[in-house]
Amino acid sequence: MFVLANFIGALTIVIQWALTIYLYVIIARAVISWVNPDPYNPIVQFLHRATDPVLYQIRKRVPMMGGVDISPIIAIMIIFFLQAFLVATLGEIAARLGAAANTRPF
């Protein structure tokens, strides 16, 4: 059981880091949208390629609010929810599996 607990614990850390990095990518995308970025800049192209699939799905479901795109805000709220719910739940599962593995007399 301790192997499964360690695997879930490691998975929890990886998911937490991935969500945090993606959060910063979305924030960077939102910040560069305030200026007129060069569309041929590799950084701008990366930000668009990395965030367009998620933001497009949100834009399909949420209408524009007076010409303001709120899809990055919704994406950030979804990331916060996943960090608070999914990561915390996986961490708790790993902790309980680890505690259960430590209580067995072998």
N, C-alpha and C positions, 0 to 999 in steps of 0.2 A: 504493500500500500504506500510505502514511503516514496517509491519511484513515481507513482501516479501523483502523489502530493507535490513532489518536486517538479514534475512536468507541468502541472497546472499552475504552480507558483511561477515558474519561468514563463509560461504562456501569458500569465497575468502581467508580468513586467514588460514583455514584448508588446502586448496590446496597449498598455499604458503609454509606452514610448511612441508607438506608431500613431496613436491618437493625438498625442501632444505635438509631434512633428507636423502632422496633417493640419492641426489647429493653426500653427504658425504659417504654414503654406497658404491657408485660406486667408489669414490676416494679411499676409504679404500681397496676395492677389487683390484684396479689397483696397489696400493702400495704393498700389500702383494704378488702380482704376481711377483714382482721383486726378492723376496727371495724364498726359498724352504719351504713353510709352511707345517706344519703337517696336513694332510688331515682329521685327526680324531679330531682336535681341534674344539670345539663347535663354536667358533667365526668364524673360517674359513668356517665351514659348513654353518653357517647362512649367511655369505657374499655370498657364492656360490648359496645357495637356493634363496636368495633375488634378486640377479642380473642376474642369468642365463637366466630366461625367456626373459628379455629385450635384453640382450647382444646377445643371440642366434638369435633372430629375426633380429638384425642388422647384425650379421655375415653372415646370409643367403643371405643378399642383397648386402653386401659390401665385396669385396675380400680382402684377406690379402695383405698388402703392404710390400713386401720384407721380410716376416716372422714376421712383427710387427702387432699386433692386435690393430687396431684403433677403435674398437667398443666402448670402454669406452669414448673416446673423442667425438664420434658422439652422444652417449647417453647424455653426459654432454651438448653438444650444443643443443640437443632437449630439455633438461630441462631448459636451459637458454631461449630458444624460448618460451616455455610454460609459464615461469615466466613473460617474457616481454609481451606476447600477451594475453594469456588466463587469467592470474591473473589480469593484468591491465584492460582488458575488463570487467571482472566481477566486479572489483572495481568501474569502471566508471558506469556500469549499476546500481549498488547498490547506488552510490552517486546520480545519476539522479532520481532514484525511491524515494530515501529519500528526495530529494529536491522537487519533485513533490508532495509528501505526505505533506510536510510542507507548501506548498503554497495554499492548499485547505482550503477555509473558512468553518468551520463546527460549 
